[in-house]
Amino acid sequence: MTEEYTIVQLDQPDDAAWKAVGGGIRDFNNSHAGEHGHRNICFLLRAQDGGIAGGLIGETYWNWLYVNLLFVREELRGRGYGERLLERAEHEARRYGATDSYLDTFSFQAPDFYRKQGYRVFGELQNFPPGHQRYFMQKKLV
C-alpha cells in the first residue's frame, strides 16, 4: 500500500502553512462555536524619542480578551504603565463585546501584578520551566 501523503518539517511555518493549518482549524472551530469575531489589540508605550519601551499585544474572540504579551522595560516598572496598558486593552476589549479576559504568566514574571488587577489563577503547570510554575489566569470584565 502506497501512502498518499508525507510529513515534512519546517523550521519556520510559512504563509501557506499558516493558511492551511490556522485557516483549517479556524473554519472547523467556527462551524462548531460560531463566528469568533477576532480583533487584534495592541498598545505601545512610546518614549518621547519614538522608541518603544513596552506594550501589550492581545486579541479578542468569542467574547474573550487574550493578553498574549505584556512587557514594560525594567527601569519603568512600578510606575503604573503596565496597569494602564492592561486597563486600555480591557476597555478596548469591552468595546468589542468581551466579557472575560485570560492570560498566562510564569512565576518569575508577574502573577502578583495580575492578581492586583483582579485576575485569578485557574490553572498551573509545575516545573515549567524547571524550578518555576506557569500560571493561567482569568478575569471577568463585566
Sine and cosine of phi, psi and omega as CSV:
sin_phi,cos_phi,sin_psi,cos_psi,sin_omega,cos_omega
0.00,0.00,0.77,-0.64,0.00,-1.00
-0.99,-0.11,0.75,-0.66,0.05,-1.00
-0.97,0.25,0.63,-0.78,-0.01,-1.00
-1.00,0.08,-0.33,0.94,-0.08,-1.00
-0.76,-0.65,0.46,-0.89,0.11,-0.99
-0.83,-0.55,0.42,-0.91,0.06,-1.00
-0.98,-0.18,0.79,-0.61,0.03,-1.00
-0.86,-0.51,0.45,-0.89,0.01,-1.00
-0.94,-0.33,0.69,-0.73,0.12,-0.99
-0.89,-0.45,0.66,-0.75,0.08,-1.00
-0.94,0.33,-0.50,0.86,0.00,-1.00
-0.61,-0.79,0.83,-0.56,0.01,-1.00
-0.89,0.45,0.73,-0.68,0.03,-1.00
-1.00,-0.02,-0.01,-1.00,-0.04,-1.00
-0.86,0.51,-0.63,0.78,-0.01,-1.00
-0.90,0.43,-0.64,0.77,0.02,-1.00
-0.91,0.42,-0.72,0.69,0.02,-1.00
-0.88,0.48,-0.65,0.76,-0.02,-1.00
-0.91,0.42,-0.71,0.71,-0.04,-1.00
-0.94,0.34,-0.76,0.65,-0.08,-1.00
-0.98,0.18,-0.80,0.60,0.00,-1.00
-0.89,0.45,-0.71,0.71,0.02,-1.00
-0.91,0.42,-0.62,0.79,0.01,-1.00
-0.90,0.43,-0.73,0.68,-0.01,-1.00
-0.94,0.34,-0.57,0.82,0.07,-1.00
-0.87,0.49,-0.74,0.68,-0.01,-1.00
-0.90,0.45,-0.66,0.75,0.04,-1.00
-0.88,0.48,-0.76,0.65,0.01,-1.00
-0.86,0.51,-0.71,0.70,-0.01,-1.00
-0.89,0.46,-0.55,0.84,0.01,-1.00
-0.93,0.38,-0.38,0.92,0.00,-1.00
-0.97,-0.22,-0.56,0.83,-0.11,-0.99
-0.92,-0.39,-0.04,1.00,-0.03,-1.00
1.00,0.03,0.23,-0.97,-0.01,-1.00
-0.83,0.56,0.71,-0.70,-0.13,-0.99
-1.00,0.06,-0.31,0.95,0.03,-1.00
0.90,0.43,0.65,0.76,-0.08,-1.00
-0.89,0.46,0.71,-0.71,0.14,-0.99
-0.60,-0.80,0.68,-0.73,0.10,-0.99
-0.99,0.14,0.53,-0.85,0.08,-1.00
-0.76,-0.64,0.76,-0.66,0.02,-1.00
-0.52,-0.86,0.82,-0.57,0.12,-0.99
-0.81,-0.59,0.72,-0.69,0.00,-1.00
-0.92,-0.39,0.53,-0.85,0.13,-0.99
-0.98,-0.18,0.97,-0.25,-0.08,-1.00
-0.98,-0.21,0.66,-0.75,0.12,-0.99
-0.98,0.20,0.27,-0.96,0.01,-1.00
-0.87,0.49,-0.46,0.89,0.02,-1.00
-0.99,0.12,0.06,1.00,0.04,-1.00
1.00,-0.08,-0.18,0.98,0.02,-1.00
-0.93,0.38,0.43,-0.90,-0.01,-1.00
-0.99,-0.13,0.85,-0.52,-0.05,-1.00
-0.97,-0.24,0.00,1.00,0.00,-1.00
0.33,-0.94,-0.12,-0.99,0.03,-1.00
0.26,-0.97,0.00,-1.00,0.03,-1.00
-0.73,-0.68,0.74,-0.67,0.09,-1.00
-0.83,-0.55,0.79,-0.62,0.01,-1.00
-0.44,-0.90,-0.18,-0.98,0.02,-1.00
-0.36,-0.93,0.39,-0.92,0.10,-1.00
-0.89,-0.46,0.58,-0.81,0.14,-0.99
-0.26,-0.97,0.52,-0.86,-0.04,-1.00
0.72,0.70,0.69,0.72,0.07,-1.00
0.91,0.42,0.38,0.92,0.06,-1.00
-0.84,-0.54,0.56,-0.83,0.21,-0.98
-0.99,-0.13,0.77,-0.64,0.15,-0.99
-0.94,-0.34,0.89,-0.45,0.07,-1.00
-1.00,0.03,0.98,-0.20,-0.06,-1.00
-0.98,0.21,-0.75,0.66,-0.04,-1.00
-0.63,-0.78,0.68,-0.73,0.14,-0.99
-0.64,-0.77,0.85,-0.53,-0.05,-1.00
-0.59,-0.80,0.69,-0.72,0.14,-0.99
-0.74,-0.67,0.74,-0.67,0.00,-1.00
-0.80,0.59,0.57,-0.82,-0.14,-0.99
-0.81,0.58,-0.67,0.74,-0.06,-1.00
-0.94,0.35,-0.19,0.98,0.00,-1.00
-0.97,-0.24,-0.07,1.00,-0.03,-1.00
-0.94,0.35,0.50,-0.86,0.00,-1.00
0.99,0.10,0.11,0.99,-0.01,-1.00
-0.94,-0.33,0.17,0.99,0.09,-1.00
1.00,-0.01,-0.02,1.00,-0.03,-1.00
-0.92,0.39,-0.68,0.73,0.02,-1.00
-0.88,0.48,-0.70,0.72,0.03,-1.00
-0.88,0.48,-0.69,0.72,-0.01,-1.00
-0.93,0.38,-0.63,0.78,0.07,-1.00
-0.87,0.49,-0.72,0.70,-0.01,-1.00
-0.91,0.42,-0.68,0.73,0.03,-1.00
-0.87,0.49,-0.68,0.73,0.01,-1.00
-0.89,0.46,-0.68,0.73,0.00,-1.00
-0.90,0.43,-0.69,0.73,0.01,-1.00
-0.90,0.44,-0.65,0.76,0.04,-1.00
-0.88,0.47,-0.73,0.69,0.01,-1.00
-0.89,0.45,-0.66,0.75,0.02,-1.00
-0.88,0.47,-0.64,0.77,0.06,-1.00
-0.87,0.49,-0.63,0.77,0.05,-1.00
-0.87,0.49,-0.51,0.86,0.02,-1.00
-1.00,0.05,0.03,1.00,0.05,-1.00
0.99,-0.15,0.10,0.99,-0.01,-1.00
-0.93,0.35,0.68,-0.73,0.03,-1.00
-0.92,-0.38,-0.20,0.98,-0.06,-1.00
-0.57,-0.82,0.29,-0.96,0.02,-1.00
-0.66,-0.75,0.52,-0.85,0.10,-1.00
-0.57,-0.82,0.32,-0.95,-0.03,-1.00
-0.27,-0.96,0.12,-0.99,0.17,-0.99
-0.72,-0.70,0.48,-0.88,-0.03,-1.00
-0.48,-0.88,0.43,-0.90,0.03,-1.00
-1.00,-0.05,0.35,-0.94,-0.01,-1.00
-0.87,0.49,-0.44,0.90,0.01,-1.00
-1.00,-0.01,0.00,1.00,0.03,-1.00
-0.99,-0.12,-0.97,-0.24,-0.21,-0.98
-0.68,-0.73,0.63,0.77,0.00,-1.00
-0.88,0.48,-0.60,0.80,0.02,-1.00
-0.93,0.38,-0.61,0.80,0.08,-1.00
-0.85,0.53,-0.74,0.67,-0.03,-1.00
-0.92,0.38,-0.59,0.80,0.08,-1.00
-0.86,0.51,-0.67,0.74,0.02,-1.00
-0.90,0.44,-0.39,0.92,0.01,-1.00
-1.00,-0.03,0.11,0.99,0.08,-1.00
0.99,-0.14,0.11,0.99,0.02,-1.00
-1.00,0.10,0.50,-0.87,0.06,-1.00
-0.77,-0.64,0.50,-0.87,-0.01,-1.00
-0.97,0.25,0.76,-0.65,0.11,-0.99
-0.88,-0.47,-0.13,0.99,0.04,-1.00
-0.33,-0.94,0.42,-0.91,-0.05,-1.00
-0.50,-0.86,0.67,-0.74,0.13,-0.99
-0.92,-0.39,0.88,-0.47,0.00,-1.00
-0.98,0.21,0.55,-0.84,0.12,-0.99
0.87,0.50,0.62,0.78,0.00,-1.00
-0.68,-0.73,0.99,-0.15,-0.03,1.00
-0.96,0.28,0.15,-0.99,-0.06,-1.00
-0.76,0.65,0.77,-0.64,0.00,-1.00
1.00,0.05,-0.01,1.00,-0.04,-1.00
-0.69,-0.72,0.09,-1.00,0.05,-1.00
-0.85,-0.52,0.43,-0.90,0.17,-0.99
-0.92,-0.40,0.81,-0.58,-0.03,-1.00
-0.95,-0.30,0.63,-0.78,0.12,-0.99
-0.93,-0.36,0.79,-0.61,-0.15,-0.99
-0.77,-0.63,0.44,-0.90,0.02,-1.00
-0.61,-0.79,0.29,-0.96,-0.02,-1.00
-0.47,-0.88,0.65,-0.76,0.16,-0.99
-0.98,0.22,0.71,-0.70,0.01,-1.00
-0.99,-0.17,-0.17,0.99,0.00,-1.00
-0.90,-0.43,0.00,0.00,0.00,0.00
